[in-house]
Amino acid sequence: MAERFLTFVHLCCFLWASFSLSQNVGMPHSLRRESENTYGGRWKYLTFINQVPILQTLLFGICVIIDFAHMFIPATKNSMASRLLPPRDFIFSVLVFPVGLFVAVTFWTLYAYDRELVYPKELDEINPSWLNHTMHTTILPLLLIELITCPHKYLSKLNGMIGLSIFGTSYLTWVLWVNYASGIWAYPILEVLGVPGKAVLFTISYLVMIGFYLLGEHLTKLLWGKQCREFSLLQDFNWDKDSKCVFKPFPHHSGQHRAFSSLSIEHKFLE
C-alpha cells in the first residue's frame, strides 16, 4: 500500500512538472515577453532550466520509472531500478534541491524588495499569476515532498560542491555569452548593476547555492541518517551504526514474496 502511495505521489509530481513545462513552452509567441523571443529564448532563465528535462521533470520521471520497476520487475542486482538510483540521487542532491531552492528563495526575496528587478509589473498582463507560481512557488513543495519521502545518497562534500560549481559556472558563462552576443541581460537587475555590483551578486549567489546544497545534505542526514527505518514508503532502507544505507525491495505485489536477500544495494551514506 505504501509503495503504491509513493508511486502515486511521484506520478502526480511528474505530471505537474510536465504540465507546468508544457504551459510555459506552449504559450503563443505573441503573448510572451519580448526577451523570450530574443537570443537564447527561455533558456536564458534559470527558472526555465529548473523546469526542463535536465532538472525537475527528469528527476520525477526517473522516480516514476524506479517506482514502477519495483512494482513489476523482479529484483536483481543489475535491475533497472538499481541502475537508476545513483543518477536519481545525483540529480536531486547536486542540482534539483539547491537550484530549485535558490530559484524560489531568490525570486521571491527580490520580488518583495523590488519586483522590477526580476519580474516587472508589465508581465502580469502577459503571464497569468498561476503560471508565475508554477515556475517560482510550487517547485518548493515538490522539493520538500521528495526530501521527506525518499532518502538520497550524497556525494562527498567536495565532489558535490564541484558538481554544483560546474553547473553554476556553466550557467553564468551562458548568461555572459548571451549578453556578449546580443547585448541582452537575462534579468533586469543585471541591467542596473555595474561590473563590481555584478561580481558581488554572482559571488553571493554562488555562496547561497552552496549553502543550499549543504542544507539539503544536513536535512537528509537529519531525516534519514540517525534512526533505522523499516521502510520509507517506496523502499526499505535499514541503517546501521555506521550510517550505511541498505536497500531492500518490497515483496512482490502478486503474493509471491521476493527474498529480501535477492538484492542488496549497499552504499555508504553521507561520509
N, C-alpha and C positions, 0 to 999 in steps of 0.2 A: 504493500500500500504506500509506504513512504517513498519507495523507488519510483512508483508511478506519479506520486505527487510532485517530486522534484523534476521529473521529466516534463510534467505539465507546466511547472514554473519556468523551466528553461525554454520550453517551446513558446510560452507567452512572451518571454523576454526577447527571443529571436524574432517573433512575428512583429512585436512592437518596434524593435530596432529596424527591421526591414521596412515596415510601414513608414516610419519617420524618414528613413533614407529615400524611399520612393516618392514621398510627398515633396521632399526637398529637391530631388532631381527632376521630378515631373512638373515643376512649376513652369508655366509658359515663359518664354524669353521676354515677352512684353511686360510681364509682371515682376521680373527680377530687378534688383537694384543694379544700377549701371555698372558697378565694379565687378559684378559677377559675369558680365558679358565681355570683360576685357581680358587682357593677357593673364593666363593662369586659371581663369574661371573660378569656380568654387574651391579648387584645390589650393588656393592661397590661404584658406582659413583653417585653422587648427580644429575648429568646431566640426567642420565637414569631414576632415580627415579622421576625427574621432568617431564619426558615424559609419564611415565607409568600410568595406570588407577587410581592411587591414587591422581594424581595431574591434569595436563593439559588435558589429554584425558578424564578423568572423568568429569572435570568441563564443558567442551564444550559438552560432551554427555548429561549432566543434562540440560544445556542451551537449547539444541535442543529439549529435551523432554518437557520442560516448554513451549517453543515456539509453538510446535505442539499442546500441551494441550490447550493453549489459543485459538488456531485457531479452534479446532474441538470438544472440550469437553465443555459442558455447565458449566458456572462458579458457584461454590458453595463454602461455607466457608471451607469445608474439601476436596476440589478438589485436584487432583494430583499436579497441579501447585503450589497451596498454600503450600502444604506439602514439596515440593522440594525447595522452596525459601530459608528457613533457612540453609539447608546444602550447597546450592549453594553459599550463601553469606559467610559462614564459610570457605569453601574450597578456595574461591578466596581471601578473606581478610587475613586469617591467614596463608595460605600455598602457593597458586599459585603465588600471587603477590610478596611477599617478597622473596620466594625461587627462583622463576623464574628470578627476577631482580638480585638477588645475583649471580646466575649461570652465567648470561650473563656478568655482570659487572666484576666479579672476574676473570672469564676465560680470557676475552679479555685484562684486565689490566695486568695479569701475562703473557699472551701471548706476549704483547707488550714489557714487561720488559725482559723476557727470556722464550721463548716458551718451552724450555726443562723442565721447572718446571711443566708444565701442559699438554703439547701436543708435545712430541718430534717430530723432523722433520721426523723421520723414519715412522711415522704414515701417512704421506702424500702418501706413497706408498701402504698403506693398506686401508685407508678410503678416498673416493673421497671428494674433498673440499666441494661439495654441501651437503654431509651428515654431515660434520662438522658444516656447517652453520644451518642446520635444528636443530641441538642439542644445539647450542650456540648463534645463531643470531636471527632466526625467532621467537623464543619464546618471544622476547621483543615486536615486533609489535602486536603479539596476545594478550599480556597483556594489551597494550595500547588500543586496539580495545574494549576489554571487559570493561576497566575502563571508557572509554568515552561514550560508548553506553548504559550501564546499571548501575543504582545506586545499591550499595550494602550496606546492614546494617552491621556495625562493632559492635563487642562486646565492652564492656568497655576496656579501655587500659590495665588494669591489667589482665583480662581474656584472651584478645587477645595475650598478651605477654606470658602468661603462656602456652597457646596452642602452640605457635610458639616455646617456650623453650622446651616443651616436645618433639616436633618433632626434634629440633636441638640436644637435648641431646640423643635421641634415635639413630639418625644417627651417632653422634660421638661415642657412645658406640659400634655401629656396626663396624665402621672403626677400632676402637681399638681392638675389638674382632677378626676381620679378620687378623690383624697383629699378635695378640697373637697366633691364631690358625695356621697360615700359614707362618708367617714371611714376609708377603707382605703388603706394604703400597699402598693404593689406588691411591695416587698421588705422582709423582716424588719429589715434593717439600718437602714432609714429610721425604723422604729418606736422605735429606741433612741437615735437621734441627735437633739440639739436643733437649733434653727434654724441656729446657727453651724456645727455639725457637718455638717448637710445642705449648707450653702453650700460648705464646703470639699470635701465629697465630689463635688458636682456640678462644681465647678471643676476638680478633679483629673481626674475622668472625662472632661471635655471636652478637657483638655490631652493626656491619654493617647490619646484618639481622634484628635486632630490629629496627634500623634506617629506613630500607626499609619498615617495617610494618607501622611505624608512618608516613612515606611519603605517603604510599597508603591511609591511613586514612585521611591525610590532603588533598590530591588531590581529594578524593571522596567528602569530605565536600566542597572543593572549587568549584568543578564542579556541585554538586547536592544540596548542603545544603543552599545556600543563595538566591535562587530565585525559584519561583513557575513555574514548567514546566507543560504545558498542557499535554504533553506526552513525552516519551523518547523512541521512535521507537517501542519498544516491548510493553510497558505497561504504563498506566497513573500513574504518581506519582505527587500528589499535596503536596505542602509544606506549613505548617502554620508557624506562627511566632515563635513557639516553636521548629521548625525543626522536626516536626513529618512527617514521610513519610506515605502517604496514597495511597495504591494501589487500582486501579480500572481497571477492564478488559476492553478491547476493545469491541465494539459492534460485534456481530457475523457476519461473512463474508457473510452469506446467505441472509442478509437483515432483518432478524428478530432481532431487536436490543435487546441485553440483558440490563436489567436495571442496571445502574451502582451501584445501591444500593444493588444488589443481592450479591455482595461480597465486604466486607470491611475488608481488612487486614491492620491494623494499628500497627505500632511499632515505638517506639521512636528511633530516628536515631542519632548516634554519641553523646551519652550522655557526 
